Amino acid sequence: MDHDHELIAAVAAGDDTALRELFARHAPWLAARLRAVLPPADVEDVLQETFLAVWRNANTYRPQGTPAAAPAGGRDQHQP
C-alpha cells in the first residue's frame, strides 16, 4: 500500500501488518520530535500509546476534505 489512508483503512479492518507499516513509516519521525520535548524514558511509551490509539480508532479516520458525518440532505447545517 502506497498511501497512509489505505493503510489506515486496512488497520480499521483489523490488519496488524498495516499498523506495523504505519509504525515503520512514522515512528522514527515522531520519536525524533518527542525526544526534543520528553525525557528519553517517556519516548517509547508515548510512541506505543500513539499507535495503540491508531489501532483502536482507525475506523473513525476520515481523509482530509471528507466530512465525518454529512447532515441529512447533504447540506452543511450552518448554511442558510
N, C-alpha and C positions, 0 to 999 in steps of 0.2 A: 504494500500500500504506500502510495507516494505522499498522500496528504494527511495531515493530522486529523481533519474532520472525518476521514474514512476510518482512521484508527480509533477515534473516539466512538464512532458508530459500532465498530467491532467490539470495543470494550463494553459498550452498553448491552451488546448481545451475549456477553459473558466470555469473550475471547481474551484469556490471560496473556497470550502471546502478543496481542496488540498492545496491552498495557506495558509489557516488557519493552516493546519497540518505542513506545512513547517515553518510557523512562530512559532508555538508551539515548534517545534524541535530545531530551530536555534536562535531564538530571545534572549533567556536567555544567551547563549554563546556569541553572538555578543554584546549584551548590556554590559556584563561584560568587554569585551575588549574595547568597546567605552568609558566606564566610566574611563578607565585608561588614555585616551588621550583627552577627551572632557569635557567641563563644563556639569554638570548634566542636565541643561535645554536643551541641544542640543541632548542628547542621544535619547530621544523618537522621535524627528524629523528625525534624521538620520536613525533610525530603520524603520520608516514609509516610508521614501524615498527609502530605500534599497528594501523593499518588494514591494513597488509600481513599482520599476524598474523590479523586478522579474515578476510581473503580466504583465507588458507591453512588456517584452522582452523574455518571456519563449519560444516563438516559435523560437527563434534564438539559443537556448541552444543545444549544441552537447556534448554528453558524451565524456569523455577523450578518445582519441585514434580514434575518429570518425571525419574525415575531414568535415569541414563546407560545402565545395563545392569541389568536385573532378573535376579536369580538364577533358576536353574531352579525351576519351580514357582511363581514369582511371589512368594515369601516373602523377607523380609529375612534374610540369613544370620545375623544377630545375634539373631534372635528365638528363644526357646526352643521 
